[in-house]
Amino acid sequence: MSSNQLEIEFAGIIFKNPFLLSSAPPTMDPRHILRAARLGWGGAVMKTVTEEPTVDPRTRLGVLRRDGKAIGMNNIELLSREPLKKWTDEWIPKIKQEAPEDFIFIASMMSGPEPEGWTSLAETISASGADAIELNVSCPHGSPEKHMGAFIGQNPKLVEVVTKAAKKGTDLPVMVKLTPNVTDIVPIAEAAVRGGADALSAINTVESLIGVDIETATPLPIAYGVDKKEQLSTYGGFCGPAVKPLGLRFVSQIAKALPDIPISGIGGIEEWNGATEYLMVGAKTLQVCTAVMWHGFSIIKDLTEGLAKFMERKGYTTLTDIVGKALPKITTWTALTKLPPLVAHVIEDNCTGCKDCVVACADGGYVSIQMRNNVAVINNEKCDGCGLCYVVCQDNAIKFVHTK
Ligand SMILES: Cc1cc2nc3c(=O)[nH]c(=O)nc-3n(C[C@H](O)[C@H](O)[C@H](O)COP(=O)(O)O)c2cc1C
């Protein structure tokens, strides 16, 4: 990997690599952020501050598992426990002084619907030495009931007003972090740009109810009262690997509608290949939370090395060669129906005879697969090319061919 192979310009700032810690527990204080900075992260967005420090419920994290493996997480955690003054007077100067010089520090802030709060927070943060500011108009729990977070981020007029207000208080680049809890993200992204946003981040967490403990009929995660007598919960924010398809959708929709605004892609990034998917749909930097909470800061090594090796293998010399590369291939559904018909084809050497595709096709498809000599065989006359056999095959034994 050459020293500047992963370098990218984003909102006027040069990042040595596109990988940033997103605003979350791994960026709760300088102890965490400096450890990550020394391990090679390109930058970090600090845990969001607002006028009042947060008091959080306990517990506040829930998990979605599949066959024992965590695939998603939900949280009802709010913002920084520390007052703004602690960040601006002590922590941000310390981080800027002790982190490697090329480590980018982004402050995250939130205020209410009144513009003055945003201007004042931005002014205070600007004087502390941060490199950029991210506006959190997207937290889906706790904040909306105080008319903050996603309450603002779901209303284009408010997004425009608070972005303008924050820009009034700072000369630093301002990023606006958007919520996926909207019908259409594009008008919200456009409003942020009208307000003067220099970049957008997407996505924050997806509002969710992670599950219910059926033994006690209690929604999860459980916040306990005295002696655990009271067991209560609330709606939280879903994140981790299971939300990557949503993040990719929102990032690509913004990138297609607003090709000139830099986007920081967030949601379910765990490995270099997921990160590359985000780059290909238009993200220029990438933010990671859950994967760091589950596996630690050291994943930065695999992220950077994996991406660099991929670039070498594919002949990409800079990250900008990759950014948006997949976007022209996202078209309308109608255009896809005009393409010539396909059928499935079994790669015999890979088929293990498990019959998963036969069962799926019989009950959820077009009844077009049979077993012959312990190998799945497709009936081309019946196969509709839907792709279900590919979905259930765990042996990479299905490909698709044109009928003519
Ligand atoms: C426990 C927890 C706390 C979070 N706190 C914040 C926050 O203070 N500000 C913010 O903008 N996003 C916050 N987030 C959202 C993350 O920054 C990120 O947008 C989201 O988790 C999706 O990324 P991921 O799938 O990599 O986790 C938080 C997420 C988690 C899990």
The ligand as an SDF file (V2000), in Angstrom:
LIG
                    3D

 31 33  0  0  0  0  0  0  0  0999 V2000
  -24.9100    3.1230   21.2170 C   0  0  0  0  0  0  0  0  0  0  0  0
  -24.9540    4.0800   20.0490 C   0  0  0  0  0  0  0  0  0  0  0  0
  -24.8850    5.4510   20.2820 C   0  0  0  0  0  0  0  0  0  0  0  0
  -24.9390    6.3430   19.2190 C   0  0  0  0  0  0  0  0  0  0  0  0
  -24.8410    7.6830   19.4640 N   0  0  0  0  0  0  0  0  0  0  0  0
  -24.8600    8.5700   18.4330 C   0  0  0  0  0  0  0  0  0  0  0  0
  -24.6680    9.9520   18.6700 C   0  0  0  0  0  0  0  0  0  0  0  0
  -24.4650   10.4140   19.8020 O   0  0  0  0  0  0  0  0  0  0  0  0
  -24.7160   10.7820   17.5990 N   0  0  0  0  0  0  0  0  0  0  0  0
  -24.9270   10.3290   16.3220 C   0  0  0  0  0  0  0  0  0  0  0  0
  -24.9380   11.1230   15.3660 O   0  0  0  0  0  0  0  0  0  0  0  0
  -25.0840    9.0110   16.0710 N   0  0  0  0  0  0  0  0  0  0  0  0
  -25.0560    8.1230   17.0950 C   0  0  0  0  0  0  0  0  0  0  0  0
  -25.1740    6.7770   16.8410 N   0  0  0  0  0  0  0  0  0  0  0  0
  -25.3830    6.3120   15.4450 C   0  0  0  0  0  0  0  0  0  0  0  0
  -24.0740    5.8990   14.7750 C   0  0  0  0  0  0  0  0  0  0  0  0
  -23.1610    6.9750   14.7020 O   0  0  0  0  0  0  0  0  0  0  0  0
  -24.3010    5.3580   13.3520 C   0  0  0  0  0  0  0  0  0  0  0  0
  -24.9210    6.3710   12.5780 O   0  0  0  0  0  0  0  0  0  0  0  0
  -25.2100    4.1220   13.3250 C   0  0  0  0  0  0  0  0  0  0  0  0
  -24.9330    3.2780   14.4180 O   0  0  0  0  0  0  0  0  0  0  0  0
  -25.0600    3.3290   12.0230 C   0  0  0  0  0  0  0  0  0  0  0  0
  -23.7350    2.8660   11.8400 O   0  0  0  0  0  0  0  0  0  0  0  0
  -23.2870    1.3410   12.1820 P   0  0  0  0  0  0  0  0  0  0  0  0
  -24.2110    0.4200   11.4580 O   0  0  0  0  0  0  0  0  0  0  0  0
  -21.8500    1.2670   11.7470 O   0  0  0  0  0  0  0  0  0  0  0  0
  -23.4330    1.1940   13.6620 O   0  0  0  0  0  0  0  0  0  0  0  0
  -25.0980    5.8590   17.8890 C   0  0  0  0  0  0  0  0  0  0  0  0
  -25.1450    4.4780   17.6740 C   0  0  0  0  0  0  0  0  0  0  0  0
  -25.0590    3.5920   18.7290 C   0  0  0  0  0  0  0  0  0  0  0  0
  -25.1140    2.1160   18.4620 C   0  0  0  0  0  0  0  0  0  0  0  0
  1  2  1  0
  2  3  1  0
  2 30  2  0
  3  4  2  0
  4  5  1  0
  4 28  1  0
  5  6  2  0
  6  7  1  0
  6 13  1  0
  7  8  2  0
  7  9  1  0
  9 10  1  0
 10 11  2  0
 10 12  1  0
 12 13  2  0
 13 14  1  0
 14 15  1  0
 14 28  1  0
 15 16  1  0
 16 17  1  0
 16 18  1  0
 18 19  1  0
 18 20  1  0
 20 21  1  0
 20 22  1  0
 22 23  1  0
 23 24  1  0
 24 25  2  0
 24 26  1  0
 24 27  1  0
 28 29  2  0
 29 30  1  0
 30 31  1  0
M  END
$$$$
